[in-house]
Amino acid sequence: MPSSWLDDQLAAELDDLNARSRLRQCPPVVALRGTHLDLEDSAQLVSFSSNDYLGLSTHPELVDSAIKAVTLRGIGAGASRLVSGDRPEHREFESQLADFLSVPSSLLFPTGYQANIGAITALAGQNDLIVSDALNHASLIDGCRLSKAHVAIYRHGDASDARKALSLATNSRGQPFRRKLLVTESVFSMDGDVAPLSALDTACKEQGAALIVDEAHAFGALGPGGQGICSLQNVIPALRIGTLGKAFGTAGGFLVGSDTVRNYVLNRARTFIFTTGLPPSIAAASLAALNIIRSSEGDELRGLLSERIKQLHAGIGFKGPMTPICPLILGPDAVALQASAKLRELGVFVQAIRPPTVPEGTSRLRITISARHTSAEVDYLVGCLKSISPSPP
């Protein structure tokens, strides 16, 4: 195919990304077995780059549930659930999830990204104020932008700054805001730190704002019974959003809240209305995951996860919060890439994370722990990290 002016322009931009150590590619995985994977050009590696925090993605009960649903319902959902109808698997998962979190309702989305964008753009418009943490995930940022609301960014994890931003009464045209929303993650995806939800909730109540919390990296893995950080901090937000692609080990996203909020989002969220529903087999597997998460087996898995996190932190002297995400900030992009490559040579798979995913000058190794990692594997990781660094990270 002959090159076009567009190809030439894009190739030049790709060359620029490559020169700045910013070019991205998907690692070519050819086999995946729990916490181990094979790449095309590598022997078996131990992976510390997955969000499968409880190791449920290969659990036999999830696999069996998915196979049964595929046999009964087929592969896809056919169309939007509003068009072709939802399936018993959708309704059962939503009902059981709401029961698990002691809330009236939940709503499934095909992805967590769509859940965040859909919820925010449904609830906020150009006459509204959104107050957003400076390190929120891209899906939350995109939802804020697409909503066309006035967006005020507060310093990361700073409840006092959030309260100040919420005190804004009118927009640039001098008109009072119709509603105010505060949007935050509970566990931040790149740093693994925990938001001060209790203080943020207090600020919202003082300023008449609705609190929206993305619990993607907490649901299932953290909090009492795996119910997340909101439950841990005794906070009941207006809306909680989560994903099934992490501790649940499947795919998709969801929101939980009041019946009114659910019905409003169902009628207004373009990412729900105009997209094919989650495959019934994934909803069935997600229900199997939920049943494990809320069982004694789930408690055991969270206990193992906690042990492995403590082991890693003690081994490298990390002083961060007890979440499955451990960022080792190295600074320059090239340094992070080199460290990742050295670990791969040693049989350890840890991806380098670079801007724009993280702020400039904070490229890092993002290490994630699973309950399925063995003690020996974590010890080996610690030894490898020390061997590639002149001093403990």
Secondary structure by P-SEA (a helix, b strand, c coil): ccccaaaaaaaaaaaaaaaacccccccccccccccccccccccccccccccccccccccaaaaaaaaaaaaccccccccccccccccaaaaaaaaaaaaaaccccccccccaaaaaaaaaaaaccccbbbbbcccccaaaaaaaaaacccccccccccaaaaaaaaccccccccccccbbbbbbbccccccccccaaaaaaaaaaaabbbbbbbccccccccccccccccccccccccbbbbbcccccccccccccccaaaaaaaaaccccccccccccaaaaaaaaaaaaaaacaaaaaaaaaaaaaaaaaaaaaccccccccccccccccaaaaaaaaaaaaaacbbbbbbcccccccccccccccccccccaaaaaaaaaaaaaaccccc
